[in-house]
Amino acid sequence: MRTADADMPTVTIELTEEELEEIDDIAFANHRDNRDAAIRDLLDEWLKDRDD
């Protein structure tokens, strides 16, 4: 964990098999197979949609 993240709360989510497949597809297509980056993109998209 990076020092800047030390004070941030931890969040745990449960994903379906279909959601994991979508994450893997995004990771492969957009992030050189980096699942963490794909999850951050989807979270950012969800937060933006929620604010609208």
PDB file of N, CA, C and O in Angstrom:
ATOM      1  N   MET A   1       0.845  -1.172   0.000  1.00  0.00           N
ATOM      2  CA  MET A   1       0.000   0.000   0.000  1.00  0.00           C
ATOM      3  C   MET A   1       0.893   1.239   0.000  1.00  0.00           C
ATOM      4  O   MET A   1       1.885   1.316   0.725  1.00  0.00           O
ATOM      5  N   ARG A   2       0.512   2.200  -0.832  1.00  0.00           N
ATOM      6  CA  ARG A   2       1.256   3.449  -0.884  1.00  0.00           C
ATOM      7  C   ARG A   2       0.938   4.285   0.350  1.00  0.00           C
ATOM      8  O   ARG A   2      -0.140   4.158   0.930  1.00  0.00           O
ATOM      9  N   THR A   3       1.863   5.126   0.745  1.00  0.00           N
ATOM     10  CA  THR A   3       1.685   5.966   1.926  1.00  0.00           C
ATOM     11  C   THR A   3       0.465   6.875   1.782  1.00  0.00           C
ATOM     12  O   THR A   3      -0.258   7.095   2.753  1.00  0.00           O
ATOM     13  N   ALA A   4       0.231   7.398   0.592  1.00  0.00           N
ATOM     14  CA  ALA A   4      -0.906   8.300   0.376  1.00  0.00           C
ATOM     15  C   ALA A   4      -2.236   7.581   0.584  1.00  0.00           C
ATOM     16  O   ALA A   4      -3.237   8.218   0.911  1.00  0.00           O
ATOM     17  N   ASP A   5      -2.255   6.272   0.401  1.00  0.00           N
ATOM     18  CA  ASP A   5      -3.486   5.496   0.557  1.00  0.00           C
ATOM     19  C   ASP A   5      -3.709   5.009   1.983  1.00  0.00           C
ATOM     20  O   ASP A   5      -4.762   4.444   2.279  1.00  0.00           O
ATOM     21  N   ALA A   6      -2.760   5.212   2.854  1.00  0.00           N
ATOM     22  CA  ALA A   6      -2.821   4.639   4.202  1.00  0.00           C
ATOM     23  C   ALA A   6      -4.040   5.103   4.990  1.00  0.00           C
ATOM     24  O   ALA A   6      -4.568   4.342   5.802  1.00  0.00           O
ATOM     25  N   ASP A   7      -4.500   6.332   4.773  1.00  0.00           N
ATOM     26  CA  ASP A   7      -5.620   6.866   5.542  1.00  0.00           C
ATOM     27  C   ASP A   7      -6.974   6.630   4.874  1.00  0.00           C
ATOM     28  O   ASP A   7      -8.005   7.030   5.414  1.00  0.00           O
ATOM     29  N   MET A   8      -6.982   5.990   3.716  1.00  0.00           N
ATOM     30  CA  MET A   8      -8.235   5.762   3.003  1.00  0.00           C
ATOM     31  C   MET A   8      -8.907   4.485   3.495  1.00  0.00           C
ATOM     32  O   MET A   8      -8.234   3.513   3.840  1.00  0.00           O
ATOM     33  N   PRO A   9     -10.232   4.495   3.523  1.00  0.00           N
ATOM     34  CA  PRO A   9     -10.937   3.280   3.956  1.00  0.00           C
ATOM     35  C   PRO A   9     -10.812   2.184   2.901  1.00  0.00           C
ATOM     36  O   PRO A   9     -10.601   2.469   1.722  1.00  0.00           O
ATOM     37  N   THR A  10     -10.942   0.958   3.323  1.00  0.00           N
ATOM     38  CA  THR A  10     -10.919  -0.183   2.430  1.00  0.00           C
ATOM     39  C   THR A  10     -12.347  -0.581   2.093  1.00  0.00           C
ATOM     40  O   THR A  10     -13.219  -0.584   2.962  1.00  0.00           O
ATOM     41  N   VAL A  11     -12.580  -0.913   0.850  1.00  0.00           N
ATOM     42  CA  VAL A  11     -13.901  -1.321   0.394  1.00  0.00           C
ATOM     43  C   VAL A  11     -13.780  -2.702  -0.227  1.00  0.00           C
ATOM     44  O   VAL A  11     -12.860  -2.959  -1.004  1.00  0.00           O
ATOM     45  N   THR A  12     -14.705  -3.592   0.113  1.00  0.00           N
ATOM     46  CA  THR A  12     -14.734  -4.927  -0.459  1.00  0.00           C
ATOM     47  C   THR A  12     -16.030  -5.076  -1.245  1.00  0.00           C
ATOM     48  O   THR A  12     -17.108  -4.744  -0.752  1.00  0.00           O
ATOM     49  N   ILE A  13     -15.914  -5.580  -2.473  1.00  0.00           N
ATOM     50  CA  ILE A  13     -17.106  -5.795  -3.292  1.00  0.00           C
ATOM     51  C   ILE A  13     -17.109  -7.243  -3.781  1.00  0.00           C
ATOM     52  O   ILE A  13     -16.063  -7.883  -3.885  1.00  0.00           O
ATOM     53  N   GLU A  14     -18.295  -7.738  -4.074  1.00  0.00           N
ATOM     54  CA  GLU A  14     -18.440  -9.062  -4.654  1.00  0.00           C
ATOM     55  C   GLU A  14     -18.884  -8.883  -6.098  1.00  0.00           C
ATOM     56  O   GLU A  14     -19.808  -8.121  -6.383  1.00  0.00           O
ATOM     57  N   LEU A  15     -18.219  -9.591  -7.007  1.00  0.00           N
ATOM     58  CA  LEU A  15     -18.534  -9.494  -8.423  1.00  0.00           C
ATOM     59  C   LEU A  15     -19.008 -10.848  -8.941  1.00  0.00           C
ATOM     60  O   LEU A  15     -18.555 -11.902  -8.495  1.00  0.00           O
ATOM     61  N   THR A  16     -19.927 -10.787  -9.889  1.00  0.00           N
ATOM     62  CA  THR A  16     -20.391 -12.011 -10.535  1.00  0.00           C
ATOM     63  C   THR A  16     -19.354 -12.464 -11.554  1.00  0.00           C
ATOM     64  O   THR A  16     -18.441 -11.715 -11.899  1.00  0.00           O
ATOM     65  N   GLU A  17     -19.501 -13.686 -12.030  1.00  0.00           N
ATOM     66  CA  GLU A  17     -18.595 -14.207 -13.057  1.00  0.00           C
ATOM     67  C   GLU A  17     -18.653 -13.343 -14.315  1.00  0.00           C
ATOM     68  O   GLU A  17     -17.628 -13.100 -14.952  1.00  0.00           O
ATOM     69  N   GLU A  18     -19.845 -12.881 -14.671  1.00  0.00           N
ATOM     70  CA  GLU A  18     -20.012 -12.033 -15.853  1.00  0.00           C
ATOM     71  C   GLU A  18     -19.288 -10.698 -15.673  1.00  0.00           C
ATOM     72  O   GLU A  18     -18.655 -10.198 -16.603  1.00  0.00           O
ATOM     73  N   GLU A  19     -19.384 -10.131 -14.480  1.00  0.00           N
ATOM     74  CA  GLU A  19     -18.694  -8.863 -14.209  1.00  0.00           C
ATOM     75  C   GLU A  19     -17.182  -9.041 -14.267  1.00  0.00           C
ATOM     76  O   GLU A  19     -16.472  -8.171 -14.771  1.00  0.00           O
ATOM     77  N   LEU A  20     -16.693 -10.153 -13.758  1.00  0.00           N
ATOM     78  CA  LEU A  20     -15.259 -10.426 -13.832  1.00  0.00           C
ATOM     79  C   LEU A  20     -14.798 -10.590 -15.276  1.00  0.00           C
ATOM     80  O   LEU A  20     -13.714 -10.135 -15.641  1.00  0.00           O
ATOM     81  N   GLU A  21     -15.612 -11.231 -16.087  1.00  0.00           N
ATOM     82  CA  GLU A  21     -15.278 -11.379 -17.504  1.00  0.00           C
ATOM     83  C   GLU A  21     -15.222 -10.024 -18.194  1.00  0.00           C
ATOM     84  O   GLU A  21     -14.339  -9.776 -19.015  1.00  0.00           O
ATOM     85  N   GLU A  22     -16.168  -9.144 -17.859  1.00  0.00           N
ATOM     86  CA  GLU A  22     -16.163  -7.798 -18.441  1.00  0.00           C
ATOM     87  C   GLU A  22     -14.912  -7.038 -18.010  1.00  0.00           C
ATOM     88  O   GLU A  22     -14.290  -6.351 -18.821  1.00  0.00           O
ATOM     89  N   ILE A  23     -14.550  -7.158 -16.758  1.00  0.00           N
ATOM     90  CA  ILE A  23     -13.339  -6.508 -16.255  1.00  0.00           C
ATOM     91  C   ILE A  23     -12.110  -7.032 -16.997  1.00  0.00           C
ATOM     92  O   ILE A  23     -11.238  -6.259 -17.396  1.00  0.00           O
ATOM     93  N   ASP A  24     -12.050  -8.345 -17.177  1.00  0.00           N
ATOM     94  CA  ASP A  24     -10.915  -8.926 -17.894  1.00  0.00           C
ATOM     95  C   ASP A  24     -10.880  -8.464 -19.346  1.00  0.00           C
ATOM     96  O   ASP A  24      -9.803  -8.217 -19.889  1.00  0.00           O
ATOM     97  N   ASP A  25     -12.053  -8.343 -19.986  1.00  0.00           N
ATOM     98  CA  ASP A  25     -12.099  -7.853 -21.367  1.00  0.00           C
ATOM     99  C   ASP A  25     -11.576  -6.421 -21.453  1.00  0.00           C
ATOM    100  O   ASP A  25     -10.800  -6.090 -22.349  1.00  0.00           O
ATOM    101  N   ILE A  26     -12.004  -5.580 -20.524  1.00  0.00           N
ATOM    102  CA  ILE A  26     -11.543  -4.187 -20.499  1.00  0.00           C
ATOM    103  C   ILE A  26     -10.053  -4.133 -20.203  1.00  0.00           C
ATOM    104  O   ILE A  26      -9.317  -3.370 -20.828  1.00  0.00           O
ATOM    105  N   ALA A  27      -9.616  -4.939 -19.257  1.00  0.00           N
ATOM    106  CA  ALA A  27      -8.197  -4.963 -18.898  1.00  0.00           C
ATOM    107  C   ALA A  27      -7.343  -5.361 -20.090  1.00  0.00           C
ATOM    108  O   ALA A  27      -6.300  -4.756 -20.339  1.00  0.00           O
ATOM    109  N   PHE A  28      -7.774  -6.370 -20.823  1.00  0.00           N
ATOM    110  CA  PHE A  28      -7.008  -6.832 -21.979  1.00  0.00           C
ATOM    111  C   PHE A  28      -7.012  -5.782 -23.088  1.00  0.00           C
ATOM    112  O   PHE A  28      -5.975  -5.513 -23.695  1.00  0.00           O
ATOM    113  N   ALA A  29      -8.165  -5.194 -23.351  1.00  0.00           N
ATOM    114  CA  ALA A  29      -8.302  -4.253 -24.466  1.00  0.00           C
ATOM    115  C   ALA A  29      -7.656  -2.896 -24.201  1.00  0.00           C
ATOM    116  O   ALA A  29      -7.092  -2.290 -25.112  1.00  0.00           O
ATOM    117  N   ASN A  30      -7.734  -2.416 -22.962  1.00  0.00           N
ATOM    118  CA  ASN A  30      -7.345  -1.031 -22.689  1.00  0.00           C
ATOM    119  C   ASN A  30      -6.163  -0.853 -21.749  1.00  0.00           C
ATOM    120  O   ASN A  30      -5.610   0.244 -21.671  1.00  0.00           O
ATOM    121  N   HIS A  31      -5.758  -1.899 -21.034  1.00  0.00           N
ATOM    122  CA  HIS A  31      -4.789  -1.692 -19.956  1.00  0.00           C
ATOM    123  C   HIS A  31      -3.682  -2.744 -19.906  1.00  0.00           C
ATOM    124  O   HIS A  31      -3.142  -3.037 -18.839  1.00  0.00           O
ATOM    125  N   ARG A  32      -3.351  -3.305 -21.060  1.00  0.00           N
ATOM    126  CA  ARG A  32      -2.280  -4.309 -21.113  1.00  0.00           C
ATOM    127  C   ARG A  32      -2.485  -5.412 -20.088  1.00  0.00           C
ATOM    128  O   ARG A  32      -1.545  -5.842 -19.420  1.00  0.00           O
ATOM    129  N   ASP A  33      -3.715  -5.857 -19.977  1.00  0.00           N
ATOM    130  CA  ASP A  33      -4.099  -6.964 -19.093  1.00  0.00           C
ATOM    131  C   ASP A  33      -3.992  -6.624 -17.606  1.00  0.00           C
ATOM    132  O   ASP A  33      -3.794  -7.512 -16.777  1.00  0.00           O
ATOM    133  N   ASN A  34      -4.123  -5.342 -17.272  1.00  0.00           N
ATOM    134  CA  ASN A  34      -4.053  -4.886 -15.889  1.00  0.00           C
ATOM    135  C   ASN A  34      -5.472  -4.795 -15.322  1.00  0.00           C
ATOM    136  O   ASN A  34      -6.189  -3.828 -15.581  1.00  0.00           O
ATOM    137  N   ARG A  35      -5.868  -5.801 -14.551  1.00  0.00           N
ATOM    138  CA  ARG A  35      -7.224  -5.860 -13.997  1.00  0.00           C
ATOM    139  C   ARG A  35      -7.486  -4.706 -13.039  1.00  0.00           C
ATOM    140  O   ARG A  35      -8.594  -4.169 -13.030  1.00  0.00           O
ATOM    141  N   ASP A  36      -6.513  -4.307 -12.236  1.00  0.00           N
ATOM    142  CA  ASP A  36      -6.708  -3.195 -11.294  1.00  0.00           C
ATOM    143  C   ASP A  36      -7.071  -1.908 -12.021  1.00  0.00           C
ATOM    144  O   ASP A  36      -7.944  -1.165 -11.573  1.00  0.00           O
ATOM    145  N   ALA A  37      -6.410  -1.643 -13.133  1.00  0.00           N
ATOM    146  CA  ALA A  37      -6.715  -0.436 -13.908  1.00  0.00           C
ATOM    147  C   ALA A  37      -8.129  -0.503 -14.481  1.00  0.00           C
ATOM    148  O   ALA A  37      -8.832   0.506 -14.514  1.00  0.00           O
ATOM    149  N   ALA A  38      -8.543  -1.672 -14.929  1.00  0.00           N
ATOM    150  CA  ALA A  38      -9.906  -1.833 -15.451  1.00  0.00           C
ATOM    151  C   ALA A  38     -10.935  -1.599 -14.353  1.00  0.00           C
ATOM    152  O   ALA A  38     -11.960  -0.959 -14.589  1.00  0.00           O
ATOM    153  N   ILE A  39     -10.673  -2.104 -13.175  1.00  0.00           N
ATOM    154  CA  ILE A  39     -11.586  -1.897 -12.045  1.00  0.00           C
ATOM    155  C   ILE A  39     -11.671  -0.417 -11.698  1.00  0.00           C
ATOM    156  O   ILE A  39     -12.760   0.091 -11.429  1.00  0.00           O
ATOM    157  N   ARG A  40     -10.540   0.281 -11.700  1.00  0.00           N
ATOM    158  CA  ARG A  40     -10.565   1.726 -11.428  1.00  0.00           C
ATOM    159  C   ARG A  40     -11.392   2.461 -12.474  1.00  0.00           C
ATOM    160  O   ARG A  40     -12.144   3.375 -12.134  1.00  0.00           O
ATOM    161  N   ASP A  41     -11.264   2.073 -13.754  1.00  0.00           N
ATOM    162  CA  ASP A  41     -12.068   2.698 -14.808  1.00  0.00           C
ATOM    163  C   ASP A  41     -13.551   2.487 -14.584  1.00  0.00           C
ATOM    164  O   ASP A  41     -14.340   3.426 -14.691  1.00  0.00           O
ATOM    165  N   LEU A  42     -13.936   1.244 -14.271  1.00  0.00           N
ATOM    166  CA  LEU A  42     -15.350   0.960 -14.041  1.00  0.00           C
ATOM    167  C   LEU A  42     -15.880   1.672 -12.802  1.00  0.00           C
ATOM    168  O   LEU A  42     -17.019   2.138 -12.800  1.00  0.00           O
ATOM    169  N   LEU A  43     -15.084   1.760 -11.768  1.00  0.00           N
ATOM    170  CA  LEU A  43     -15.492   2.483 -10.563  1.00  0.00           C
ATOM    171  C   LEU A  43     -15.667   3.967 -10.867  1.00  0.00           C
ATOM    172  O   LEU A  43     -16.633   4.587 -10.420  1.00  0.00           O
ATOM    173  N   ASP A  44     -14.740   4.530 -11.621  1.00  0.00           N
ATOM    174  CA  ASP A  44     -14.849   5.933 -12.001  1.00  0.00           C
ATOM    175  C   ASP A  44     -16.107   6.171 -12.823  1.00  0.00           C
ATOM    176  O   ASP A  44     -16.809   7.159 -12.608  1.00  0.00           O
ATOM    177  N   GLU A  45     -16.399   5.276 -13.761  1.00  0.00           N
ATOM    178  CA  GLU A  45     -17.605   5.381 -14.576  1.00  0.00           C
ATOM    179  C   GLU A  45     -18.856   5.296 -13.702  1.00  0.00           C
ATOM    180  O   GLU A  45     -19.797   6.068 -13.886  1.00  0.00           O
ATOM    181  N   TRP A  46     -18.867   4.362 -12.757  1.00  0.00           N
ATOM    182  CA  TRP A  46     -20.013   4.200 -11.871  1.00  0.00           C
ATOM    183  C   TRP A  46     -20.230   5.461 -11.028  1.00  0.00           C
ATOM    184  O   TRP A  46     -21.361   5.922 -10.871  1.00  0.00           O
ATOM    185  N   LEU A  47     -19.145   6.012 -10.490  1.00  0.00           N
ATOM    186  CA  LEU A  47     -19.261   7.214  -9.662  1.00  0.00           C
ATOM    187  C   LEU A  47     -19.773   8.389 -10.462  1.00  0.00           C
ATOM    188  O   LEU A  47     -20.593   9.160  -9.963  1.00  0.00           O
ATOM    189  N   LYS A  48     -19.309   8.547 -11.693  1.00  0.00           N
ATOM    190  CA  LYS A  48     -19.781   9.640 -12.539  1.00  0.00           C
ATOM    191  C   LYS A  48     -21.261   9.470 -12.880  1.00  0.00           C
ATOM    192  O   LYS A  48     -22.016  10.442 -12.857  1.00  0.00           O
ATOM    193  N   ASP A  49     -21.682   8.244 -13.195  1.00  0.00           N
ATOM    194  CA  ASP A  49     -23.089   7.980 -13.495  1.00  0.00           C
ATOM    195  C   ASP A  49     -23.975   8.232 -12.282  1.00  0.00           C
ATOM    196  O   ASP A  49     -25.095   8.727 -12.411  1.00  0.00           O
ATOM    197  N   ARG A  50     -23.469   7.891 -11.119  1.00  0.00           N
ATOM    198  CA  ARG A  50     -24.216   8.065  -9.871  1.00  0.00           C
ATOM    199  C   ARG A  50     -24.440   9.544  -9.575  1.00  0.00           C
ATOM    200  O   ARG A  50     -25.490   9.911  -9.047  1.00  0.00           O
ATOM    201  N   ASP A  51     -23.476  10.397  -9.905  1.00  0.00           N
ATOM    202  CA  ASP A  51     -23.582  11.830  -9.636  1.00  0.00           C
ATOM    203  C   ASP A  51     -24.547  12.533 -10.570  1.00  0.00           C
ATOM    204  O   ASP A  51     -25.027  13.622 -10.253  1.00  0.00           O
ATOM    205  N   ASP A  52     -24.843  11.931 -11.722  1.00  0.00           N
ATOM    206  CA  ASP A  52     -25.732  12.578 -12.704  1.00  0.00           C
ATOM    207  C   ASP A  52     -27.163  12.512 -12.341  1.00  0.00           C
ATOM    208  O   ASP A  52     -28.011  13.015 -13.078  1.00  0.00           O
TER     209      ASP A  52
END
